[in-house]
């Protein structure tokens, strides 16, 4: 069978605190995405999502890209980069304009979107995304395509994601010093949501919890878009540090224990299973040992604290009641055995592990929840997203509708269906 004819090359770069990974994909004429090459290196110079050492970050980015280039047989010039530090802020700005009851044309939509730029106030932050989400017709919310309909007032909810400027610029500089152009810096929750959530989940309401190495991001989707988001300053590396501290071993050894023997669920058999802390010890030497129950106890103690914070954050984001009961877990921490069952018990909500989909030929090693953001970057780039910052400024009478905020309006509409 002849290989697919590739018409567009998309390269994604996920710079995290644990790993830096790259993915080169080719898009065919019918829109299918085929993985051509991947690269991964242990992260250096990044702490809790922030670039802390420019030179080390540049080197590891270069190594990950070069590995992907060798596999794909291509030279890459530009990338789509993820950003997951704890300074991300999500907001929704509703904008409306008067139409006088005439039939809505594409020009009316274009004018509204262009004029909507004037309603965006970043308050000193850098805007990563400014995208139109749901349209409103005379107060009726949730319209996806208003063209061809009649209305006195046409409105749109503009979804905005902002971040502190300095950390984003540091990331861009590190990537550019690796001789790569940055197409866009994409918020990690946007990318992960595209890769792991269905359209129906995003519409009905779902919480996406990304358990990164050093940052946990809680994102609430409703009405088809991300409406609220919060970042928490902990992650899977805190579990690793607890293991290293509890048993007096190196972080690399603790990571190995966590990956091969760790679990979020305890079992009676754990008391009988013995684990060598240092299997590489010299012959004749006695390697210290622990039971698996001791390891699980350390992991569970940290998880209890983390899930307590996640639960309080979900409550603060109004993720309560009969709407949006499901939680989807992604990120490296979601690879922990039994984490979905533990989360369901701890939060009292259905929970599942989110795995990337929508890419053909994705290697098994990159098909887990830890690579949701990487795959989502490719999907985001392939969707050719509309961004209001790319539109020209236009003079038009616009105003922000008064009344309930977008989240409350969405929740009210969803609750009315139950």
C-alpha positions as CSV (number, residue, x, y, z in Angstrom):
1,X,0.0,0.0,0.0
2,X,1.4,3.4,-1.0
3,X,2.2,5.8,1.8
4,X,-0.3,8.7,2.2
5,X,0.4,11.9,0.3
6,X,1.4,14.5,2.8
7,X,0.5,18.1,2.1
8,X,1.3,19.8,5.3
9,X,3.9,19.3,8.1
10,X,3.0,20.1,11.7
11,X,5.6,19.9,14.5
12,X,4.6,20.0,18.2
13,X,6.9,20.7,21.1
14,X,5.9,20.0,24.7
15,X,8.3,21.5,27.2
16,X,7.6,20.2,30.7
17,X,9.4,19.8,34.0
18,X,10.0,16.1,33.6
19,X,10.3,15.6,29.9
20,X,10.7,17.6,26.6
21,X,9.0,15.8,23.7
22,X,8.5,16.5,20.0
23,X,6.2,15.1,17.4
24,X,6.3,15.6,13.7
25,X,3.0,14.9,11.9
26,X,1.9,15.0,8.3
27,X,-1.6,16.1,7.2
28,X,-3.1,14.6,4.1
29,X,-5.6,16.2,1.7
30,X,-8.5,14.6,3.5
31,X,-7.4,16.0,6.8
32,X,-5.9,12.8,8.3
33,X,-2.9,13.2,10.6
34,X,0.0,10.7,10.4
35,X,2.8,10.6,12.9
36,X,6.2,10.8,11.0
37,X,8.6,11.0,13.9
38,X,8.9,11.6,17.7
39,X,11.6,12.6,20.1
40,X,11.9,12.7,23.9
41,X,14.5,13.8,26.3
42,X,14.6,14.2,30.1
43,X,13.9,17.8,30.9
44,X,16.6,20.1,32.1
45,X,16.4,23.7,33.0
46,X,12.6,23.8,33.6
47,X,11.1,24.1,37.0
48,X,7.3,23.9,37.7
49,X,6.7,24.8,34.0
50,X,9.0,27.9,34.0
51,X,12.3,28.1,32.2
52,X,14.9,28.4,34.9
53,X,18.1,27.8,32.8
54,X,18.0,29.1,29.3
55,X,21.0,27.2,28.0
56,X,20.0,23.8,29.4
57,X,16.4,24.3,28.1
58,X,17.7,25.2,24.6
59,X,19.9,22.1,24.5
60,X,17.2,19.6,25.5
61,X,14.8,21.2,23.0
62,X,17.4,20.8,20.3
63,X,18.0,17.2,21.2
64,X,14.3,16.2,21.2
65,X,13.7,17.9,17.8
66,X,16.8,16.3,16.3
67,X,15.6,12.9,17.4
68,X,12.2,13.4,15.8
69,X,13.8,14.8,12.6
70,X,16.0,11.7,12.3
71,X,13.0,9.4,12.5
72,X,10.9,11.4,10.2
73,X,13.7,12.1,7.7
74,X,12.9,15.8,7.7
75,X,14.4,19.1,8.7
76,X,12.0,21.2,10.8
77,X,11.9,25.0,10.8
78,X,8.9,25.9,13.0
79,X,7.0,24.4,15.9
80,X,3.8,24.8,18.0
81,X,4.8,25.0,21.6
82,X,2.8,24.2,24.8
83,X,2.8,26.3,27.9
84,X,1.6,24.9,31.3
85,X,3.1,27.1,34.0
86,X,0.8,28.1,36.9
87,X,0.1,31.6,35.7
88,X,-2.6,30.7,33.1
89,X,-5.9,32.6,33.4
90,X,-9.1,31.9,31.5
91,X,-11.9,34.4,30.9
92,X,-14.9,34.8,28.6
93,X,-15.8,38.2,27.2
94,X,-19.4,38.6,25.8
95,X,-19.7,41.1,23.0
96,X,-22.9,42.2,21.2
97,X,-23.8,44.5,18.2
98,X,-27.1,45.8,16.9
99,X,-28.3,44.4,13.5
100,X,-31.8,45.8,13.2
101,X,-33.4,42.4,12.4
102,X,-31.8,41.8,9.0
103,X,-30.5,38.4,7.8
104,X,-27.0,37.7,9.2
105,X,-24.3,37.5,6.6
106,X,-20.6,36.5,6.9
107,X,-19.7,40.2,6.8
108,X,-21.8,40.7,10.0
109,X,-19.9,38.0,11.8
110,X,-16.5,39.3,10.6
111,X,-17.4,42.8,11.7
112,X,-18.4,41.6,15.1
113,X,-15.3,39.5,15.6
114,X,-13.0,42.4,14.5
115,X,-14.8,44.9,16.7
116,X,-14.6,42.4,19.6
117,X,-10.9,42.9,19.8
118,X,-11.6,46.3,21.4
119,X,-13.4,44.5,24.3
120,X,-10.4,42.5,25.3
121,X,-8.5,43.8,28.3
122,X,-5.5,41.7,29.2
123,X,-4.7,43.8,32.3
124,X,-1.0,43.7,31.6
125,X,-0.9,40.0,30.8
126,X,0.0,38.3,27.5
127,X,-2.9,36.9,25.5
128,X,-2.3,33.3,24.3
129,X,-5.8,32.7,22.9
130,X,-8.7,35.0,21.9
131,X,-11.2,32.8,20.1
132,X,-14.9,33.1,19.3
133,X,-16.9,30.4,21.0
134,X,-20.7,30.5,21.2
135,X,-22.9,33.1,19.5
136,X,-26.1,34.6,20.8
137,X,-29.1,35.8,18.9
138,X,-31.4,38.2,20.8
139,X,-30.2,36.7,24.0
140,X,-30.5,33.1,22.9
141,X,-27.1,31.5,23.8
142,X,-25.4,28.5,22.3
143,X,-25.7,29.2,18.6
144,X,-22.8,27.7,16.7
145,X,-23.4,29.2,13.3
146,X,-25.6,32.3,13.1
147,X,-25.2,32.9,9.3
148,X,-28.5,32.9,7.5
149,X,-30.6,33.6,10.6
150,X,-32.4,36.9,11.4
151,X,-31.8,38.8,14.7
152,X,-32.0,42.3,16.2
153,X,-28.8,41.6,18.2
154,X,-25.9,39.4,17.4
155,X,-23.4,38.5,20.1
156,X,-20.4,36.3,20.6
157,X,-18.6,34.9,23.7
158,X,-14.9,35.5,23.2
159,X,-12.8,32.9,25.0
160,X,-9.5,34.4,26.3
161,X,-6.6,32.7,27.9
162,X,-3.8,34.9,29.3
163,X,-0.5,34.3,31.1
164,X,2.2,36.4,32.6
165,X,4.4,37.7,29.8
166,X,7.9,37.0,31.1
167,X,7.6,33.2,31.4
168,X,6.1,32.9,27.9
169,X,8.8,35.1,26.4
170,X,11.5,33.0,28.2
171,X,10.1,29.8,26.6
172,X,9.9,31.4,23.2
173,X,13.5,32.6,23.4
174,X,14.7,29.1,24.5
175,X,13.0,27.6,21.5
176,X,14.2,30.2,19.0
177,X,17.8,29.8,20.3
178,X,17.4,26.2,19.1
179,X,17.0,27.7,15.6
180,X,13.2,27.1,15.5
181,X,10.4,29.6,14.7
182,X,7.5,29.6,17.1
183,X,4.1,29.4,15.3
184,X,2.2,29.9,18.5
185,X,2.4,29.2,22.2
186,X,-0.7,27.1,23.1
187,X,-2.1,26.7,26.6
188,X,-1.7,23.1,27.6
189,X,-5.3,22.6,28.8
190,X,-6.6,23.7,25.3
191,X,-4.3,21.1,23.6
192,X,-5.0,18.3,26.1
193,X,-8.8,18.9,25.8
194,X,-8.7,18.6,22.1
195,X,-6.8,15.3,22.3
196,X,-8.8,13.5,25.0
197,X,-12.3,15.0,25.3
198,X,-15.2,14.3,23.0
199,X,-17.4,17.0,21.6
200,X,-20.3,15.7,23.7
201,X,-18.2,15.8,26.9
202,X,-17.1,19.4,26.3
203,X,-20.7,20.3,25.6
204,X,-22.4,18.6,28.6
205,X,-19.6,19.6,31.1
206,X,-16.4,17.8,32.2
207,X,-13.4,18.5,34.3
208,X,-10.0,17.9,32.8
209,X,-7.3,17.4,35.5
210,X,-3.8,17.4,34.1
211,X,-1.4,15.9,36.7
212,X,1.9,17.2,35.5
213,X,5.3,16.7,37.0
214,X,5.2,19.9,39.1
215,X,1.9,21.7,38.2
216,X,-1.6,20.3,38.3
217,X,-4.1,22.2,36.1
218,X,-7.9,21.9,36.6
219,X,-9.9,22.9,33.6
220,X,-13.7,23.1,33.4
221,X,-15.4,22.6,30.0
222,X,-19.1,23.4,29.5
223,X,-21.1,24.5,26.5
224,X,-18.4,23.3,24.2
225,X,-15.5,25.4,25.5
226,X,-13.1,25.9,28.4
227,X,-14.9,28.3,30.8
228,X,-12.8,28.1,34.0
229,X,-9.3,27.1,34.9
230,X,-7.0,26.9,37.9
231,X,-3.4,25.9,38.5
232,X,-2.1,24.1,41.6
233,X,1.6,24.1,42.6
234,X,2.1,20.4,42.9
235,X,2.3,17.3,40.7
236,X,3.6,13.8,40.4
237,X,7.2,14.8,41.2
238,X,6.0,15.6,44.7
239,X,5.1,11.9,45.1
240,X,8.6,11.0,43.8
241,X,10.2,13.3,46.3
242,X,8.2,11.8,49.2
243,X,9.3,8.3,48.2
244,X,13.0,9.4,48.0
245,X,12.7,11.1,51.4
246,X,10.8,8.3,53.1
247,X,13.3,5.5,52.1
248,X,16.5,7.5,51.8
249,X,17.1,6.9,48.1
250,X,17.9,9.0,45.0
251,X,15.1,10.6,42.9
252,X,16.0,8.3,40.0
253,X,15.5,5.3,42.2
254,X,12.3,6.7,43.6
255,X,11.0,7.3,40.1
256,X,11.7,3.7,39.2
257,X,9.8,2.4,42.2
258,X,6.9,4.7,41.5
259,X,6.7,3.6,37.8
260,X,7.1,-0.2,38.3
261,X,5.6,-0.8,41.8
262,X,3.6,2.3,42.7
263,X,-0.2,2.2,42.9
264,X,-3.0,4.5,44.2
265,X,-4.9,1.4,45.4
266,X,-3.9,-0.8,48.3
267,X,-4.3,-4.5,48.4
268,X,-3.8,-7.2,51.1
269,X,-1.1,-8.8,48.9
270,X,1.0,-5.7,49.1
271,X,2.2,-6.8,52.6
272,X,3.8,-9.9,51.2
273,X,5.5,-8.4,48.1
274,X,9.0,-7.3,48.9
275,X,10.8,-4.7,46.8
276,X,14.6,-4.1,46.6
277,X,15.4,-0.4,46.9
278,X,18.7,-0.8,45.0
279,X,18.6,-3.8,42.6
280,X,21.9,-2.7,41.1
281,X,23.8,-3.1,44.3
282,X,27.2,-5.0,44.1
283,X,27.0,-8.8,44.3
284,X,27.3,-10.0,47.8
285,X,26.0,-6.8,49.2
286,X,22.6,-6.6,51.0
287,X,20.2,-4.3,49.3
288,X,17.7,-2.7,51.6
289,X,14.1,-3.8,51.1
290,X,10.6,-2.6,51.7
291,X,7.2,-4.1,51.2
292,X,4.9,-2.8,48.5
293,X,2.4,-1.8,51.2
294,X,5.0,0.7,52.6
295,X,5.5,2.2,49.2
296,X,1.7,2.5,48.5
297,X,1.2,4.1,52.0
298,X,3.7,6.9,51.1
299,X,2.0,7.4,47.7
300,X,-1.5,7.4,49.2
301,X,-0.6,10.0,51.8
302,X,0.5,12.5,49.2
303,X,-2.4,11.6,46.9
304,X,-4.9,12.3,49.8
305,X,-3.5,15.9,50.1
306,X,-3.5,16.4,46.3
307,X,-7.0,15.2,45.8
308,X,-8.2,17.2,48.7
309,X,-6.9,20.4,46.9
310,X,-8.3,19.3,43.6
311,X,-11.7,18.7,45.1
312,X,-11.8,22.1,46.7
313,X,-10.7,23.7,43.4
314,X,-13.6,21.9,41.6
315,X,-16.0,23.3,44.1
316,X,-14.6,26.8,43.7
317,X,-15.1,26.4,39.9
318,X,-18.7,25.5,40.5
319,X,-18.3,21.9,39.3
320,X,-21.2,20.8,41.5
321,X,-24.7,19.4,41.2
322,X,-26.0,17.1,38.5
323,X,-24.1,18.8,35.7
324,X,-20.7,17.6,34.6
325,X,-20.0,14.8,36.9
326,X,-17.1,13.3,35.0
327,X,-13.4,13.9,35.6
328,X,-10.8,13.1,33.0
329,X,-7.2,12.6,34.1
330,X,-4.2,13.3,31.9
331,X,-0.6,14.1,32.4
332,X,2.3,11.9,33.6
333,X,0.7,11.5,37.0
334,X,-2.3,9.8,35.4
335,X,0.0,6.8,34.5
336,X,0.0,5.8,38.1
337,X,-1.7,2.4,38.5
338,X,-5.2,2.6,40.0
339,X,-5.4,6.4,39.9
340,X,-8.8,6.5,38.1
341,X,-10.5,4.3,40.8
342,X,-8.8,6.3,43.5
343,X,-10.0,9.6,42.0
344,X,-13.5,8.3,41.6
345,X,-13.6,7.4,45.3
346,X,-11.9,10.5,46.5
347,X,-14.0,13.0,44.5
348,X,-17.2,11.0,44.3
349,X,-17.3,11.4,40.6
350,X,-16.9,9.2,37.6
351,X,-13.2,9.3,36.5
352,X,-11.4,8.0,33.5
353,X,-7.9,8.3,32.0
354,X,-7.6,10.5,29.0
355,X,-5.6,9.1,26.1
356,X,-4.7,11.0,22.9
357,X,-6.7,10.1,19.8
358,X,-7.0,11.4,16.3
359,X,-3.5,10.7,15.1
360,X,-2.6,7.7,12.9
361,X,0.6,5.8,13.7
362,X,1.1,7.2,17.2
363,X,3.8,5.0,18.9
364,X,2.6,3.0,21.9
365,X,5.3,4.8,24.0
366,X,3.6,8.1,23.2
367,X,-0.1,7.0,23.4
368,X,-0.5,7.4,27.2
369,X,-2.0,10.3,29.2
370,X,1.4,11.9,29.6
371,X,1.4,12.8,25.9
372,X,-2.1,14.2,25.7
373,X,-0.8,17.8,25.3
374,X,1.8,16.8,22.7
375,X,-0.9,15.2,20.5
376,X,-3.3,18.0,21.2
377,X,-0.9,20.5,19.8
378,X,-0.9,18.8,16.4
379,X,-4.7,18.7,16.5
380,X,-4.9,22.4,17.4
381,X,-2.6,23.4,14.6
382,X,-4.5,21.2,12.1
383,X,-7.8,22.9,13.1
384,X,-6.6,26.2,11.7
385,X,-8.0,28.1,14.7
386,X,-9.5,31.6,14.4
387,X,-7.8,34.1,16.6
388,X,-9.2,37.6,17.0
389,X,-5.7,39.0,17.3
390,X,-5.2,38.2,13.6
391,X,-8.2,40.3,12.6
392,X,-8.0,44.0,11.8
393,X,-9.4,46.6,14.2
394,X,-12.8,48.0,13.2
395,X,-15.0,50.8,14.5
396,X,-18.4,49.5,15.5
397,X,-20.8,50.0,18.4
398,X,-20.4,47.1,20.8
399,X,-21.1,46.6,24.4
400,X,-20.8,43.9,27.1
401,X,-24.2,42.5,28.0
402,X,-25.1,42.9,31.7
403,X,-26.4,40.1,33.9
404,X,-25.1,36.7,34.7
405,X,-21.6,35.6,33.6
406,X,-21.0,33.1,30.9
407,X,-20.4,30.2,33.4
408,X,-23.7,30.9,35.2
409,X,-25.6,31.2,31.9
410,X,-24.2,28.0,30.7
411,X,-24.9,26.1,33.9
412,X,-28.4,27.5,34.0
413,X,-29.1,26.3,30.5
414,X,-27.6,22.9,31.2
415,X,-29.5,22.4,34.5
416,X,-32.8,23.3,32.7
417,X,-32.4,20.1,30.7
418,X,-32.4,17.9,33.7
